[in-house]
Amino acid sequence: MYLIDKPYISDFLIDTIKENHYQVVATKVAKELVRDASIHWISEEEAIATLKNNPSQRVYSNSENALSWIDKHFGESELSKQINILKDKVKFREQIRSLFPAFKFQKIKFENIQNIPAEELSFPFVIKPSVGFLSIGVYIINDEDDWIKAKEEITPENLKSIFPKNVLDTSHFILEDFIQGEEYAVDYYHNDKGEVVLLNVLHHVFSSGTDTSDRVYSTSKAIIEQYKSELEQFLSTIGNQLHLRNFPAHAEVRIDKNGKIIPIEINPLRFGGWCTTADLSGITVGLNSYKYYFENTYPDWDRIYEGNENKIFSIIVLDNNSGIEPADIAAFDYKALADDFENPVLIRALDINTYPLFGFVFTKTDQKNKKELYDILSSDLRKYIIVRE
């Protein structure tokens, strides 16, 4: 059963739903987003009855916007409680405190941020909305100067968002220890027995130690092989605490030089946002994560990357870091962007006046040509932006 909501659903996901006759809940928003009578629509009443009669029914949401539907109709259910714990970063930290007893964190109201003196803080740390999305309002604080600068930037104007409160709520923030190590994004699901089935691991690459952007995520056969077993075991431990079954998720973790894994967050009932990470693997190597989840099956990793052993598959997130206001932008040159990549598999353009992004690029890069990824990682995108006269 699919819950479809704004801001975006991909053609790849729509095709997967249609080809496999998956049920989609016919909410008003879903019908507006996908105007296709051939989809197996079911009424909200039927969906509610199905979930009440079968709480283990598999559910997937393309967007966290749709999670409010579950909260509205199943607020006291185990599923709703699991979602709320995972979505709220403070509740999540409290849930796994016994696994990471030395990890420090605290919740603070937005209006109290400006009053916290530096001498009460333990550097380095991260401050971010307790309920957040797309790295909005996330700051890495290494010293007092960083703290002063962050407080100047954490304002209502800077935190305005197109997302509903259940997706991005800036009324409360969490201050937590900065986690050392390399960052990875993980698509997976808990099967009917609660076991973790890994579907994708992407290295979230940063341009510097204070970079919090979402510009480049890369996966490869080597990355999967290096971390698969450890991540499955680690995510099983957390999933067992929450009794997760038939449950898809997208985790963000850091892995230090000693191989220790610490979670940043786990996003419930979906894979990577905006239909990115699951679509990347489906379009490039034929690994359809949506199908694996609904069919309760495992990828054959020995075959998935046949012929692509030395390739890197990446998602490029085209956030507007140009400093140019959307109102001053006439167009974005996607052809020039495509020309800067060895193999731009897919470009998804978005309206910068509607969304906080110019879009996404899926790329296939040879291991010897990583420079193209580092170039876009540090780019301000101005070379592709056409400014209004």
N, C-alpha and C positions, 0 to 999 in steps of 0.2 A: 504494500500500500504506500503510495506516494503522497506527500503533502508538498504542494508547489506554491511558492510565494515569490514576491519581489526580493531582490532587485533584478534577478537574471536567471534564465534557464537556457541551456545550450541546445542546439540542434542535435548534438550527439546524444544527450540524455533523452530528448523527446523521441528520437528514433529508437533508442533502446527500450523505452517504455512501450512504444507502439509495436515493435517487432516481437516483444515478449508478452504482450497483452497484460502488462502490469496495471493494477488498479490505481486510479488517481482520484483523490477526494475533490469533488466538484465545488470548491469554495468559490466565492465571487472573484477573488484575486486570481486564482488558478485558471478560471475560465477566460479571464481577460488576457492573461499572459499566453495561454495556449489555446488558440481558437481553432480547434480541430475536433470534429465530431467523431472521428475514427478512434479516438482514444477511449479506453475502457473507463469511462467516468462512473463514479459511484456517488450517491448523495451523501451529504454530511450525516444524515440520520443513519444511513446504512453503515457508514464508516464507524460511527460511535457504537452502534450495536455490535459490529464485528469485533472491535477492540474490547468491549465489555465482556463478550462471550469468549474471546480468545486473547488474553493479555499478552501472550507470547507472539502474536501476529507481528511479522516483520514490517517495520515502518522506516521510511527514508524521507528526509526533507532536503530539498536543494538549497534551502536558505534558513538561517536561524529566525528570520521573521515569522516563519510558520510554527515555531515552537509555542507561541502564545495560544494556538488552537488547541494543543494538547493540554496546556495549563488551564484553559477555559473549560474544557469538557472532562478532563481527568485530573483535576488539581490535587486530589488526595491519593492518586494511584502511585504505585512504586515507580512506574516509568516517569511520571512527572517529577517525582522527588529526585530521581537519578539525574534527570536533565537539569534541574535547578541547582544541584550540587556541583555539577560539572561546569555549568555556565557561569556561576558566581565564583570568581577566583579566590575570594576569602573562604567561602564554604568548602571549596575544593582543598585548599591548604589545611583547613581544620580536619577534613576527612582523612587526609593522608599524613597527619602530623606524626603518628607513631612510626611511620616508615622513614621519616626525615626529622628526627627530634632536634637536630641542631639548626635547622633552617628557620630563620627569623622572618616574621611578617607582622604587619598590623594594618587595621582598617581605619580610614580617616575620612571625615566628611570633606567635601569639596571646599566649603567655606572656611575650613580650618587649616588648609594647606599653607596659606600665606603666613600663618602664625607659628609654624614649627621652626624653632631656632636650630642652626646647624650643629650646635654642641650636643643636641639630643639625638643626633643621627649617627648611624654606623656606616661609613663609606667602605666600598661602593655598594649602591643599592639601585633598585628599579622602582619607579613609580608609574602606575597605570590605572585606568578605570577598573573597578572591581568586576564590572560587566562590560567587556570591550570587544572590538572587532577592527581588523585591518591596521593594527599598530597605531590607531588614533589615540593620542594622549599618552604615548609610552615614551619614557625618558630614562636613560642610563645616567646615574649620578655618581661621578667618581670623586668629587671634592666639593668644597663650599662654593666655588665659582659656578660649577655645574648646577648646583641647587638654586642659586640666585637666578641664573638664566632660565631654568625650568619654571620657576615660580612666575617669572615674567610672561612666559608663554602659555601657562595653564590658565586660560581665561575662557569665559563663556563664549566669546566670539570665535576663538580658535577651535573650540570643541563642538561647534555646531555640526550637525550630522543629518544625513538623509535617512538614517536607520532608526527604527523604533526603540523604545526604552528597554525592551527585553533583549535587544541585540547590543546596544551601546548605551549604558547608563553612567553618566559622569557625576552623579550626585555623591558617590563614594569612590574613593581610590584605595588601592593597596600599595603599601610600601613593603618591599621584600628584598631579601639578599640577592645580590647579583650573582647569577650562576655562571661559573667559568666553563669554557669548553666550546666546541663546535655545535651549532644548532641544526636540528633535523626536524622535518615535518613528516608525519607518518599517517598513512591511510590504513585502516584495518577494521575488522569487525569481530565481535564475540559471537561464536556460533551457538547452536542450540544447547551445547554442553558448557558454554561459558569460555571455551578455549579461544585464544587469540589467533586470527587468521590474518597474516600480514599481506597487504596489497600494494603498498608503495612506500619508499623511503626517499626523501628528497633533502639534499644538503641546502640549507638556507644560508647563502653566502652574503657576507657584509663587506662594505667598503672600508670600514674602520671599527675601532673598538667602541665607539659611541653611536654607530649607525644602528637605527632600529627599523629601517625601511623594509619593505617586502619585495624588493626589485627582482632578485634572482633566486630561483629554486631549481636544483639540478638533481637528476637521478641517473643511475647507470647500473649495469650488471655488478660492477665491483662494489658499489655502495650497498646494494641489496645483500650481497654475499657477506660483506663485512659485518653488518649489524642485525641481520634478520633474527638469528637465534636469541641474542641478548635482548632485543626489543620485544620479541614475543613473550619471553619470560617476565620481563619487567612490567609490561602492560597487563599481563595476566594477574600479577600481584595486585595491581591497583583495581582491575576489574573485579577481582574476587571480593574486595572490600565493599564494592557497590552491588554485588550480585548481578552483574551484567550478563544478559543472554540475548541472542538475536539483536545485537546492538551495534550499529556502525559508528565510527568515531574518527576524528582527525586530531592527532596529538602533536604537540610541539615540545621537544625535549632538548636538553643539552647533554653532550657526552664529553667528559674531560679526558685529559691525556692518559689517565689510568683506566679508562673504560667505564667510569662511574656514570650512571644515567640519572638525571634529575628532571622531573617534568616541569615545563613552563605552564602548560594548560592542556586540557582535553576538551575538544568541541564535540558536543553530542549529536547523534542522529544524522551525521553528514560526513562527507569527506572534505577535501579542500574547498573553501568558499568560491563562489562564482563559477561553479562547475569546472574547476581548473585541474586539480591533481588527478582526479579519476579520469577525466577526459584525456589528459595528456597520455596516460598509459594505454587507454583504449585506442586512441587515434594513431599513436606511434608504434606500439608493439602488440596491439591486439588484446591487451589485458583489460577486459571490461569489468571494472570493480563493482559496478552496479549489479551485474549478473552474478558474479561470485557471491556477493552478499545474499541476494534473494534465493539463490540455489544452494546456499550452504556448502560451497565447494572451495577447494584450495587451488591456487595457481601451481602449475608445473614449472618451477623456476629453472629447471635444467633446459627447458625449451623456449621460454619466453623471449630471451635475448639472442636466440640463434641468428647469426649474421650481423648482430649489432653489439658484439662484445666490446668493441673499442669506441662506442658512441656514447655521448652524453645527451640526455634529453632534458630540456629546461623549460620552465615557465618564466617569462619576463613580464613583470607587473609594471605597467607604464603609469606610475603615479606622477602627478604634476609637481615636480621639485624644481621647476624652472624659475620660479619667482614671478612668473607672468600670470596675471589674473585671468580666469576663464573668459570673462567678458571681453578681454582684449585679444583673444585668440580667434583668428578667422578659420584656421584649418590645421590639420596635422598631416604631415606627409608620410603616410604609411608605406608608400613605394620606396622612398629613400631609406626608411627604416628596414624594410625587407632586404634591400640591397646590401646592408651591412652585416648580413648573416649568411653563413655557408648554406644552410638549409632551413629557411623559415617554413615550417610545416603548416602553420596556421596563424593568421592574424585576426584577432577579434577586436574590432573597433568599437569604442564607446563614446558617447557624447560627454565631453568634459564639463558641459554646462548642466548636465543632469546627474552625473556620477563623479566621484573624486578621482577618476582614472581616464586615461586616453584609451585604455584597453589592455589586451594581453597578447603575447606572442608565444607560440610553442615552437621550439627550435630543436634541431638535431645537429650536434656538433661533434666533430672528430676530437679525440683526446688530444691531438697535437695542435688543435686550434682553439684552446681555451681563451685566448686573448679576446675574441669577440664577446665572450661573456663578461670578462673583466671590464671591457670598454663600456658596455651598456650599464654595468653595475655602477660605474662612477659618472655616468653621463647625466647632465641636467636636461637633456632632451631638447634644448633650444634649437639645435641644428635641424630638427624636424618640425618645429612650430612656425606657422605663418601668422604673423601678427597683423591685426587690423590697421589699416592706414588712417 
